[in-house]
Each structure stands twice: as C-alpha cells, then as structure tokens.
C-alpha cells in the first residue's frame, strides 16, 4: 500500500510500476518470476479514458489506496491452468 501523495493519479502509479519493473524486476532477472498488478482509486482499464464516463469493469482494479501487488508468476499460471471456469 502506498501513500496517496506518492501516487496521486493512476498514471503516477503506472510510472512507478515501470520503474519497479526496470530497476528491480528486470535488473535482478525476476522477469519470468514476478508480475505486478496495480490498484488505484482512479484506475481505469483504458488509461486514455481518464475523465470520461466510468466503465463498471474499472471497479475491478480500484482500491481505497494505491497498491502494487507482486505476484509469483508460477502461482498465476497455476490458477489459470487449474481449469476453474471463467
């Protein structure tokens, strides 16, 4: 969980995630091990749609505070391959 002052907008959170990807995940060769999932109070699936009519699907990536989840890729793939219906 991040302080809202660190990432006041969803775009700020995206920029921070790029930096984390570059300086932490890629730098230490964790690219195939870790995935980032972003949540933010202003999050939209289409970052270019900010300020437009909200889409109900956008609420699936919203949270009260900016959050970056780091997920182990093996766990994500295991869940996808588990055969659980959509």
SEFIZA-3560 file (N, C-alpha, C; in Angstrom, 3 decimals):
REM SEFIZA-3560
<numar><xx>0.857</xx><yy>-1.172</yy><zz>0.000</zz><atom>N</atom></numar>
<numar><xx>0.000</xx><yy>0.000</yy><zz>0.000</zz><atom>CA</atom></numar>
<numar><xx>0.901</xx><yy>1.231</yy><zz>0.000</zz><atom>C</atom></numar>
<numar><xx>0.572</xx><yy>2.162</yy><zz>-0.857</zz><atom>N</atom></numar>
<numar><xx>1.359</xx><yy>3.392</yy><zz>-0.984</zz><atom>CA</atom></numar>
<numar><xx>0.579</xx><yy>4.583</yy><zz>-0.457</zz><atom>C</atom></numar>
<numar><xx>1.277</xx><yy>5.563</yy><zz>0.035</zz><atom>N</atom></numar>
<numar><xx>0.663</xx><yy>6.811</yy><zz>0.440</zz><atom>CA</atom></numar>
<numar><xx>0.108</xx><yy>7.498</yy><zz>-0.804</zz><atom>C</atom></numar>
<numar><xx>-1.082</xx><yy>8.054</yy><zz>-0.693</zz><atom>N</atom></numar>
<numar><xx>-1.703</xx><yy>8.720</yy><zz>-1.846</zz><atom>CA</atom></numar>
<numar><xx>-0.871</xx><yy>9.888</yy><zz>-2.364</zz><atom>C</atom></numar>
<numar><xx>-0.025</xx><yy>10.451</yy><zz>-1.555</zz><atom>N</atom></numar>
<numar><xx>0.823</xx><yy>11.555</yy><zz>-2.000</zz><atom>CA</atom></numar>
<numar><xx>1.927</xx><yy>11.056</yy><zz>-2.928</zz><atom>C</atom></numar>
<numar><xx>2.302</xx><yy>9.789</yy><zz>-2.810</zz><atom>N</atom></numar>
<numar><xx>3.335</xx><yy>9.218</yy><zz>-3.679</zz><atom>CA</atom></numar>
<numar><xx>2.786</xx><yy>9.024</yy><zz>-5.087</zz><atom>C</atom></numar>
<numar><xx>1.544</xx><yy>8.569</yy><zz>-5.181</zz><atom>N</atom></numar>
<numar><xx>0.899</xx><yy>8.296</yy><zz>-6.478</zz><atom>CA</atom></numar>
<numar><xx>-0.505</xx><yy>8.886</yy><zz>-6.481</zz><atom>C</atom></numar>
<numar><xx>-0.615</xx><yy>10.206</yy><zz>-6.577</zz><atom>N</atom></numar>
<numar><xx>-1.942</xx><yy>10.813</yy><zz>-6.530</zz><atom>CA</atom></numar>
<numar><xx>-2.837</xx><yy>10.428</yy><zz>-7.714</zz><atom>C</atom></numar>
<numar><xx>-2.247</xx><yy>10.138</yy><zz>-8.860</zz><atom>N</atom></numar>
<numar><xx>-3.054</xx><yy>9.741</yy><zz>-10.013</zz><atom>CA</atom></numar>
<numar><xx>-2.690</xx><yy>8.327</yy><zz>-10.437</zz><atom>C</atom></numar>
<numar><xx>-3.580</xx><yy>7.705</yy><zz>-11.185</zz><atom>N</atom></numar>
<numar><xx>-3.326</xx><yy>6.355</yy><zz>-11.679</zz><atom>CA</atom></numar>
<numar><xx>-2.107</xx><yy>6.352</yy><zz>-12.599</zz><atom>C</atom></numar>
<numar><xx>-1.940</xx><yy>7.392</yy><zz>-13.367</zz><atom>N</atom></numar>
<numar><xx>-0.764</xx><yy>7.473</yy><zz>-14.253</zz><atom>CA</atom></numar>
<numar><xx>0.537</xx><yy>7.525</yy><zz>-13.451</zz><atom>C</atom></numar>
<numar><xx>0.515</xx><yy>8.189</yy><zz>-12.296</zz><atom>N</atom></numar>
<numar><xx>1.700</xx><yy>8.196</yy><zz>-11.430</zz><atom>CA</atom></numar>
<numar><xx>2.030</xx><yy>6.782</yy><zz>-10.963</zz><atom>C</atom></numar>
<numar><xx>1.000</xx><yy>6.003</yy><zz>-10.641</zz><atom>N</atom></numar>
<numar><xx>1.208</xx><yy>4.621</yy><zz>-10.218</zz><atom>CA</atom></numar>
<numar><xx>1.764</xx><yy>3.783</yy><zz>-11.363</zz><atom>C</atom></numar>
<numar><xx>1.273</xx><yy>4.007</yy><zz>-12.552</zz><atom>N</atom></numar>
<numar><xx>1.786</xx><yy>3.293</yy><zz>-13.724</zz><atom>CA</atom></numar>
<numar><xx>3.265</xx><yy>3.614</yy><zz>-13.925</zz><atom>C</atom></numar>
<numar><xx>3.628</xx><yy>4.881</yy><zz>-13.823</zz><atom>N</atom></numar>
<numar><xx>5.034</xx><yy>5.279</yy><zz>-13.984</zz><atom>CA</atom></numar>
<numar><xx>5.910</xx><yy>4.641</yy><zz>-12.909</zz><atom>C</atom></numar>
<numar><xx>5.408</xx><yy>4.592</yy><zz>-11.673</zz><atom>N</atom></numar>
<numar><xx>6.157</xx><yy>3.936</yy><zz>-10.604</zz><atom>CA</atom></numar>
<numar><xx>6.326</xx><yy>2.451</yy><zz>-10.908</zz><atom>C</atom></numar>
<numar><xx>5.289</xx><yy>1.813</yy><zz>-11.428</zz><atom>N</atom></numar>
<numar><xx>5.379</xx><yy>0.376</yy><zz>-11.750</zz><atom>CA</atom></numar>
<numar><xx>6.412</xx><yy>0.133</yy><zz>-12.845</zz><atom>C</atom></numar>
<numar><xx>6.524</xx><yy>1.038</yy><zz>-13.802</zz><atom>N</atom></numar>
<numar><xx>7.551</xx><yy>0.904</yy><zz>-14.844</zz><atom>CA</atom></numar>
<numar><xx>8.943</xx><yy>0.956</yy><zz>-14.212</zz><atom>C</atom></numar>
<numar><xx>9.087</xx><yy>1.861</yy><zz>-13.254</zz><atom>N</atom></numar>
<numar><xx>10.381</xx><yy>1.996</yy><zz>-12.584</zz><atom>CA</atom></numar>
<numar><xx>10.707</xx><yy>0.739</yy><zz>-11.773</zz><atom>C</atom></numar>
<numar><xx>9.717</xx><yy>0.213</yy><zz>-11.072</zz><atom>N</atom></numar>
<numar><xx>9.913</xx><yy>-1.028</yy><zz>-10.318</zz><atom>CA</atom></numar>
<numar><xx>10.263</xx><yy>-2.162</yy><zz>-11.267</zz><atom>C</atom></numar>
<numar><xx>9.559</xx><yy>-2.224</yy><zz>-12.390</zz><atom>N</atom></numar>
<numar><xx>9.840</xx><yy>-3.273</yy><zz>-13.379</zz><atom>CA</atom></numar>
<numar><xx>11.271</xx><yy>-3.169</yy><zz>-13.874</zz><atom>C</atom></numar>
<numar><xx>11.695</xx><yy>-1.964</yy><zz>-14.193</zz><atom>N</atom></numar>
<numar><xx>13.029</xx><yy>-1.762</yy><zz>-14.753</zz><atom>CA</atom></numar>
<numar><xx>14.137</xx><yy>-1.932</yy><zz>-13.717</zz><atom>C</atom></numar>
<numar><xx>13.993</xx><yy>-1.274</yy><zz>-12.570</zz><atom>N</atom></numar>
<numar><xx>15.082</xx><yy>-1.220</yy><zz>-11.599</zz><atom>CA</atom></numar>
<numar><xx>15.119</xx><yy>-2.396</yy><zz>-10.628</zz><atom>C</atom></numar>
<numar><xx>14.029</xx><yy>-3.095</yy><zz>-10.473</zz><atom>N</atom></numar>
<numar><xx>14.001</xx><yy>-4.204</yy><zz>-9.514</zz><atom>CA</atom></numar>
<numar><xx>13.796</xx><yy>-5.551</yy><zz>-10.203</zz><atom>C</atom></numar>
<numar><xx>12.713</xx><yy>-5.672</yy><zz>-10.922</zz><atom>N</atom></numar>
<numar><xx>12.358</xx><yy>-6.969</yy><zz>-11.502</zz><atom>CA</atom></numar>
<numar><xx>13.308</xx><yy>-7.337</yy><zz>-12.638</zz><atom>C</atom></numar>
<numar><xx>13.487</xx><yy>-6.443</yy><zz>-13.603</zz><atom>N</atom></numar>
<numar><xx>14.383</xx><yy>-6.737</yy><zz>-14.729</zz><atom>CA</atom></numar>
<numar><xx>15.846</xx><yy>-6.783</yy><zz>-14.295</zz><atom>C</atom></numar>
<numar><xx>16.221</xx><yy>-5.837</yy><zz>-13.462</zz><atom>N</atom></numar>
<numar><xx>17.618</xx><yy>-5.731</yy><zz>-13.023</zz><atom>CA</atom></numar>
<numar><xx>18.126</xx><yy>-7.015</yy><zz>-12.357</zz><atom>C</atom></numar>
<numar><xx>17.252</xx><yy>-7.673</yy><zz>-11.614</zz><atom>N</atom></numar>
<numar><xx>17.656</xx><yy>-8.877</yy><zz>-10.882</zz><atom>CA</atom></numar>
<numar><xx>17.147</xx><yy>-10.163</yy><zz>-11.541</zz><atom>C</atom></numar>
<numar><xx>16.761</xx><yy>-10.044</yy><zz>-12.815</zz><atom>N</atom></numar>
<numar><xx>16.315</xx><yy>-11.201</yy><zz>-13.612</zz><atom>CA</atom></numar>
<numar><xx>15.117</xx><yy>-11.931</yy><zz>-13.010</zz><atom>C</atom></numar>
<numar><xx>14.164</xx><yy>-11.178</yy><zz>-12.462</zz><atom>N</atom></numar>
<numar><xx>12.936</xx><yy>-11.763</yy><zz>-11.929</zz><atom>CA</atom></numar>
<numar><xx>11.780</xx><yy>-11.659</yy><zz>-12.922</zz><atom>C</atom></numar>
<numar><xx>12.076</xx><yy>-11.293</yy><zz>-14.165</zz><atom>N</atom></numar>
<numar><xx>11.035</xx><yy>-11.029</yy><zz>-15.160</zz><atom>CA</atom></numar>
<numar><xx>10.087</xx><yy>-12.202</yy><zz>-15.325</zz><atom>C</atom></numar>
<numar><xx>10.605</xx><yy>-13.425</yy><zz>-15.344</zz><atom>N</atom></numar>
<numar><xx>9.736</xx><yy>-14.584</yy><zz>-15.534</zz><atom>CA</atom></numar>
<numar><xx>9.225</xx><yy>-15.131</yy><zz>-14.201</zz><atom>C</atom></numar>
<numar><xx>9.532</xx><yy>-14.447</yy><zz>-13.092</zz><atom>N</atom></numar>
<numar><xx>9.120</xx><yy>-14.927</yy><zz>-11.772</zz><atom>CA</atom></numar>
<numar><xx>8.032</xx><yy>-14.078</yy><zz>-11.120</zz><atom>C</atom></numar>
<numar><xx>8.001</xx><yy>-12.783</yy><zz>-11.458</zz><atom>N</atom></numar>
<numar><xx>7.129</xx><yy>-11.846</yy><zz>-10.751</zz><atom>CA</atom></numar>
<numar><xx>6.273</xx><yy>-11.046</yy><zz>-11.736</zz><atom>C</atom></numar>
<numar><xx>5.008</xx><yy>-10.862</yy><zz>-11.370</zz><atom>N</atom></numar>
<numar><xx>4.108</xx><yy>-9.985</yy><zz>-12.129</zz><atom>CA</atom></numar>
<numar><xx>3.588</xx><yy>-8.908</yy><zz>-11.186</zz><atom>C</atom></numar>
<numar><xx>3.360</xx><yy>-7.730</yy><zz>-11.721</zz><atom>N</atom></numar>
<numar><xx>2.775</xx><yy>-6.641</yy><zz>-10.950</zz><atom>CA</atom></numar>
<numar><xx>1.295</xx><yy>-6.509</yy><zz>-11.305</zz><atom>C</atom></numar>
<numar><xx>0.494</xx><yy>-6.235</yy><zz>-10.287</zz><atom>N</atom></numar>
<numar><xx>-0.919</xx><yy>-5.919</yy><zz>-10.501</zz><atom>CA</atom></numar>
<numar><xx>-1.182</xx><yy>-4.617</yy><zz>-9.756</zz><atom>C</atom></numar>
<numar><xx>-1.725</xx><yy>-3.640</yy><zz>-10.464</zz><atom>N</atom></numar>
<numar><xx>-1.932</xx><yy>-2.306</yy><zz>-9.907</zz><atom>CA</atom></numar>
<numar><xx>-3.389</xx><yy>-2.074</yy><zz>-9.529</zz><atom>C</atom></numar>
<numar><xx>-3.580</xx><yy>-1.411</yy><zz>-8.385</zz><atom>N</atom></numar>
<numar><xx>-4.908</xx><yy>-0.979</yy><zz>-7.949</zz><atom>CA</atom></numar>
<numar><xx>-4.796</xx><yy>0.475</yy><zz>-7.510</zz><atom>C</atom></numar>
<numar><xx>-5.790</xx><yy>1.277</yy><zz>-7.838</zz><atom>N</atom></numar>
<numar><xx>-5.754</xx><yy>2.702</yy><zz>-7.514</zz><atom>CA</atom></numar>
<numar><xx>-7.188</xx><yy>3.221</yy><zz>-7.477</zz><atom>C</atom></numar>
<numar><xx>-7.472</xx><yy>4.231</yy><zz>-6.642</zz><atom>N</atom></numar>
<numar><xx>-8.832</xx><yy>4.777</yy><zz>-6.585</zz><atom>CA</atom></numar>
<numar><xx>-9.340</xx><yy>5.320</yy><zz>-7.929</zz><atom>C</atom></numar>
<numar><xx>-8.428</xx><yy>5.759</yy><zz>-8.801</zz><atom>N</atom></numar>
<numar><xx>-8.818</xx><yy>6.333</yy><zz>-10.096</zz><atom>CA</atom></numar>
<numar><xx>-8.524</xx><yy>5.393</yy><zz>-11.266</zz><atom>C</atom></numar>
<numar><xx>-8.233</xx><yy>4.129</yy><zz>-10.994</zz><atom>N</atom></numar>
<numar><xx>-7.805</xx><yy>3.200</yy><zz>-12.041</zz><atom>CA</atom></numar>
<numar><xx>-8.868</xx><yy>3.005</yy><zz>-13.118</zz><atom>C</atom></numar>
<numar><xx>-8.388</xx><yy>2.909</yy><zz>-14.359</zz><atom>N</atom></numar>
<numar><xx>-9.240</xx><yy>2.569</yy><zz>-15.495</zz><atom>CA</atom></numar>
<numar><xx>-8.483</xx><yy>1.545</yy><zz>-16.334</zz><atom>C</atom></numar>
<numar><xx>-9.230</xx><yy>0.661</yy><zz>-16.978</zz><atom>N</atom></numar>
<numar><xx>-8.576</xx><yy>-0.316</yy><zz>-17.851</zz><atom>CA</atom></numar>
<numar><xx>-7.977</xx><yy>0.374</yy><zz>-19.074</zz><atom>C</atom></numar>
<numar><xx>-8.592</xx><yy>1.446</yy><zz>-19.504</zz><atom>N</atom></numar>
<numar><xx>-8.082</xx><yy>2.222</yy><zz>-20.631</zz><atom>CA</atom></numar>
<numar><xx>-7.522</xx><yy>3.526</yy><zz>-20.063</zz><atom>C</atom></numar>
<numar><xx>-6.219</xx><yy>3.599</yy><zz>-19.893</zz><atom>N</atom></numar>
<numar><xx>-5.625</xx><yy>4.775</yy><zz>-19.257</zz><atom>CA</atom></numar>
<numar><xx>-5.873</xx><yy>6.054</yy><zz>-20.044</zz><atom>C</atom></numar>
<numar><xx>-6.226</xx><yy>5.924</yy><zz>-21.314</zz><atom>N</atom></numar>
<numar><xx>-6.517</xx><yy>7.110</yy><zz>-22.115</zz><atom>CA</atom></numar>
<numar><xx>-7.945</xx><yy>7.588</yy><zz>-21.918</zz><atom>C</atom></numar>
<numar><xx>-8.751</xx><yy>6.819</yy><zz>-21.185</zz><atom>N</atom></numar>
<numar><xx>-10.150</xx><yy>7.177</yy><zz>-20.972</zz><atom>CA</atom></numar>
<numar><xx>-10.351</xx><yy>7.986</yy><zz>-19.702</zz><atom>C</atom></numar>
<numar><xx>-9.267</xx><yy>8.360</yy><zz>-19.038</zz><atom>N</atom></numar>
<numar><xx>-9.399</xx><yy>9.099</yy><zz>-17.784</zz><atom>CA</atom></numar>
<numar><xx>-10.190</xx><yy>10.376</yy><zz>-18.025</zz><atom>C</atom></numar>
<numar><xx>-11.175</xx><yy>10.596</yy><zz>-17.160</zz><atom>N</atom></numar>
<numar><xx>-12.015</xx><yy>11.774</yy><zz>-17.289</zz><atom>CA</atom></numar>
<numar><xx>-13.279</xx><yy>11.517</yy><zz>-18.090</zz><atom>C</atom></numar>
<numar><xx>-13.388</xx><yy>10.358</yy><zz>-18.712</zz><atom>N</atom></numar>
<numar><xx>-14.584</xx><yy>10.007</yy><zz>-19.467</zz><atom>CA</atom></numar>
<numar><xx>-15.560</xx><yy>9.260</yy><zz>-18.566</zz><atom>C</atom></numar>
<numar><xx>-16.671</xx><yy>8.853</yy><zz>-19.143</zz><atom>N</atom></numar>
<numar><xx>-17.673</xx><yy>8.097</yy><zz>-18.401</zz><atom>CA</atom></numar>
<numar><xx>-17.041</xx><yy>6.846</yy><zz>-17.804</zz><atom>C</atom></numar>
<numar><xx>-17.308</xx><yy>6.564</yy><zz>-16.535</zz><atom>N</atom></numar>
<numar><xx>-16.712</xx><yy>5.366</yy><zz>-15.932</zz><atom>CA</atom></numar>
<numar><xx>-17.316</xx><yy>4.089</yy><zz>-16.519</zz><atom>C</atom></numar>
<numar><xx>-16.470</xx><yy>3.087</yy><zz>-16.608</zz><atom>N</atom></numar>
<numar><xx>-16.882</xx><yy>1.762</yy><zz>-17.056</zz><atom>CA</atom></numar>
<numar><xx>-16.977</xx><yy>0.899</yy><zz>-15.803</zz><atom>C</atom></numar>
<numar><xx>-18.041</xx><yy>0.122</yy><zz>-15.663</zz><atom>N</atom></numar>
<numar><xx>-18.215</xx><yy>-0.716</yy><zz>-14.474</zz><atom>CA</atom></numar>
<numar><xx>-17.029</xx><yy>-1.656</yy><zz>-14.275</zz><atom>C</atom></numar>
<numar><xx>-16.389</xx><yy>-2.102</yy><zz>-15.346</zz><atom>N</atom></numar>
<numar><xx>-15.235</xx><yy>-3.007</yy><zz>-15.240</zz><atom>CA</atom></numar>
<numar><xx>-14.055</xx><yy>-2.345</yy><zz>-14.536</zz><atom>C</atom></numar>
<numar><xx>-13.997</xx><yy>-1.005</yy><zz>-14.558</zz><atom>N</atom></numar>
<numar><xx>-12.892</xx><yy>-0.309</yy><zz>-13.910</zz><atom>CA</atom></numar>
<numar><xx>-12.866</xx><yy>-0.544</yy><zz>-12.402</zz><atom>C</atom></numar>
<numar><xx>-14.012</xx><yy>-0.854</yy><zz>-11.821</zz><atom>N</atom></numar>
<numar><xx>-14.061</xx><yy>-1.065</yy><zz>-10.373</zz><atom>CA</atom></numar>
<numar><xx>-13.340</xx><yy>-2.341</yy><zz>-9.949</zz><atom>C</atom></numar>
<numar><xx>-13.018</xx><yy>-3.217</yy><zz>-10.877</zz><atom>N</atom></numar>
<numar><xx>-12.277</xx><yy>-4.440</yy><zz>-10.534</zz><atom>CA</atom></numar>
<numar><xx>-10.812</xx><yy>-4.151</yy><zz>-10.235</zz><atom>C</atom></numar>
<numar><xx>-10.315</xx><yy>-2.981</yy><zz>-10.624</zz><atom>N</atom></numar>
<numar><xx>-8.916</xx><yy>-2.623</yy><zz>-10.362</zz><atom>CA</atom></numar>
<numar><xx>-8.810</xx><yy>-1.368</yy><zz>-9.495</zz><atom>C</atom></numar>
<numar><xx>-9.876</xx><yy>-1.080</yy><zz>-8.783</zz><atom>N</atom></numar>
<numar><xx>-9.853</xx><yy>0.080</yy><zz>-7.891</zz><atom>CA</atom></numar>
<numar><xx>-9.711</xx><yy>-0.367</yy><zz>-6.442</zz><atom>C</atom></numar>
<numar><xx>-9.122</xx><yy>0.508</yy><zz>-5.652</zz><atom>N</atom></numar>
<numar><xx>-8.948</xx><yy>0.261</yy><zz>-4.225</zz><atom>CA</atom></numar>
<numar><xx>-8.948</xx><yy>1.617</yy><zz>-3.521</zz><atom>C</atom></numar>
<numar><xx>-9.136</xx><yy>1.624</yy><zz>-2.205</zz><atom>N</atom></numar>
<numar><xx>-9.143</xx><yy>2.908</yy><zz>-1.498</zz><atom>CA</atom></numar>
<numar><xx>-7.807</xx><yy>3.635</yy><zz>-1.550</zz><atom>C</atom></numar>
<numar><xx>-6.711</xx><yy>2.875</yy><zz>-1.682</zz><atom>N</atom></numar>
<numar><xx>-5.370</xx><yy>3.455</yy><zz>-1.718</zz><atom>CA</atom></numar>
<numar><xx>-4.599</xx><yy>2.844</yy><zz>-2.881</zz><atom>C</atom></numar>
<numar><xx>-3.569</xx><yy>3.537</yy><zz>-3.385</zz><atom>N</atom></numar>
<numar><xx>-2.721</xx><yy>2.944</yy><zz>-4.418</zz><atom>CA</atom></numar>
<numar><xx>-2.020</xx><yy>1.693</yy><zz>-3.870</zz><atom>C</atom></numar>
<numar><xx>-2.081</xx><yy>0.617</yy><zz>-4.633</zz><atom>N</atom></numar>
<numar><xx>-1.478</xx><yy>-0.649</yy><zz>-4.212</zz><atom>CA</atom></numar>
<numar><xx>-0.778</xx><yy>-1.280</yy><zz>-5.418</zz><atom>C</atom></numar>
<numar><xx>0.399</xx><yy>-1.827</yy><zz>-5.169</zz><atom>N</atom></numar>
<numar><xx>1.074</xx><yy>-2.655</yy><zz>-6.169</zz><atom>CA</atom></numar>
<numar><xx>1.215</xx><yy>-4.047</yy><zz>-5.565</zz><atom>C</atom></numar>
<numar><xx>0.551</xx><yy>-5.012</yy><zz>-6.167</zz><atom>N</atom></numar>
<numar><xx>0.679</xx><yy>-6.403</yy><zz>-5.744</zz><atom>CA</atom></numar>
<numar><xx>1.782</xx><yy>-7.046</yy><zz>-6.581</zz><atom>C</atom></numar>
<numar><xx>2.680</xx><yy>-7.744</yy><zz>-5.933</zz><atom>N</atom></numar>
<numar><xx>3.695</xx><yy>-8.527</yy><zz>-6.630</zz><atom>CA</atom></numar>
<numar><xx>3.274</xx><yy>-9.989</yy><zz>-6.521</zz><atom>C</atom></numar>
<numar><xx>2.997</xx><yy>-10.600</yy><zz>-7.660</zz><atom>N</atom></numar>
<numar><xx>2.526</xx><yy>-11.980</yy><zz>-7.699</zz><atom>CA</atom></numar>
<numar><xx>3.585</xx><yy>-12.885</yy><zz>-8.299</zz><atom>C</atom></numar>
<numar><xx>3.723</xx><yy>-14.077</yy><zz>-7.739</zz><atom>N</atom></numar>
<numar><xx>4.623</xx><yy>-15.057</yy><zz>-8.331</zz><atom>CA</atom></numar>
<numar><xx>3.967</xx><yy>-15.603</yy><zz>-9.590</zz><atom>C</atom></numar>
<numar><xx>4.673</xx><yy>-15.531</yy><zz>-10.696</zz><atom>N</atom></numar>
<numar><xx>4.112</xx><yy>-15.940</yy><zz>-11.973</zz><atom>CA</atom></numar>
<numar><xx>3.681</xx><yy>-17.408</yy><zz>-11.956</zz><atom>C</atom></numar>
<numar><xx>4.421</xx><yy>-18.260</yy><zz>-11.274</zz><atom>N</atom></numar>
<numar><xx>4.068</xx><yy>-19.674</yy><zz>-11.212</zz><atom>CA</atom></numar>
<numar><xx>2.691</xx><yy>-19.857</yy><zz>-10.561</zz><atom>C</atom></numar>
<numar><xx>2.362</xx><yy>-19.035</yy><zz>-9.571</zz><atom>N</atom></numar>
<numar><xx>1.053</xx><yy>-19.117</yy><zz>-8.930</zz><atom>CA</atom></numar>
<numar><xx>-0.054</xx><yy>-18.612</yy><zz>-9.846</zz><atom>C</atom></numar>
<numar><xx>0.237</xx><yy>-17.543</yy><zz>-10.584</zz><atom>N</atom></numar>
<numar><xx>-0.742</xx><yy>-17.010</yy><zz>-11.538</zz><atom>CA</atom></numar>
<numar><xx>-1.027</xx><yy>-18.043</yy><zz>-12.622</zz><atom>C</atom></numar>
<numar><xx>0.029</xx><yy>-18.626</yy><zz>-13.182</zz><atom>N</atom></numar>
<numar><xx>-0.153</xx><yy>-19.633</yy><zz>-14.229</zz><atom>CA</atom></numar>
<numar><xx>-0.856</xx><yy>-20.871</yy><zz>-13.690</zz><atom>C</atom></numar>
<numar><xx>-0.559</xx><yy>-21.242</yy><zz>-12.455</zz><atom>N</atom></numar>
<numar><xx>-1.242</xx><yy>-22.370</yy><zz>-11.840</zz><atom>CA</atom></numar>
<numar><xx>-2.732</xx><yy>-22.118</yy><zz>-11.709</zz><atom>C</atom></numar>
<numar><xx>-3.101</xx><yy>-20.906</yy><zz>-11.347</zz><atom>N</atom></numar>
<numar><xx>-4.519</xx><yy>-20.562</yy><zz>-11.242</zz><atom>CA</atom></numar>
<numar><xx>-5.190</xx><yy>-20.565</yy><zz>-12.607</zz><atom>C</atom></numar>
<numar><xx>-4.501</xx><yy>-20.041</yy><zz>-13.613</zz><atom>N</atom></numar>
<numar><xx>-5.055</xx><yy>-20.000</yy><zz>-14.968</zz><atom>CA</atom></numar>
<numar><xx>-5.232</xx><yy>-21.424</yy><zz>-15.513</zz><atom>C</atom></numar>
<numar><xx>-4.251</xx><yy>-22.286</yy><zz>-15.247</zz><atom>N</atom></numar>
<numar><xx>-4.285</xx><yy>-23.652</yy><zz>-15.766</zz><atom>CA</atom></numar>
<numar><xx>-5.108</xx><yy>-24.609</yy><zz>-14.904</zz><atom>C</atom></numar>
<numar><xx>-5.681</xx><yy>-24.135</yy><zz>-13.821</zz><atom>N</atom></numar>
<numar><xx>-6.382</xx><yy>-25.025</yy><zz>-12.897</zz><atom>CA</atom></numar>
<numar><xx>-7.693</xx><yy>-25.569</yy><zz>-13.450</zz><atom>C</atom></numar>
<numar><xx>-8.168</xx><yy>-24.992</yy><zz>-14.534</zz><atom>N</atom></numar>
<numar><xx>-9.414</xx><yy>-25.462</yy><zz>-15.114</zz><atom>CA</atom></numar>
<numar><xx>-10.649</xx><yy>-24.853</yy><zz>-14.486</zz><atom>C</atom></numar>
<numar><xx>-10.439</xx><yy>-23.880</yy><zz>-13.624</zz><atom>N</atom></numar>
<numar><xx>-11.588</xx><yy>-23.210</yy><zz>-12.992</zz><atom>CA</atom></numar>
<numar><xx>-12.336</xx><yy>-22.423</yy><zz>-14.067</zz><atom>C</atom></numar>
<numar><xx>-13.646</xx><yy>-22.616</yy><zz>-14.164</zz><atom>N</atom></numar>
<numar><xx>-14.398</xx><yy>-21.924</yy><zz>-15.229</zz><atom>CA</atom></numar>
<numar><xx>-14.392</xx><yy>-20.414</yy><zz>-15.039</zz><atom>C</atom></numar>
<numar><xx>-14.458</xx><yy>-19.704</yy><zz>-16.168</zz><atom>N</atom></numar>
<numar><xx>-14.467</xx><yy>-18.240</yy><zz>-16.128</zz><atom>CA</atom></numar>
<numar><xx>-15.606</xx><yy>-17.778</yy><zz>-15.261</zz><atom>C</atom></numar>
//
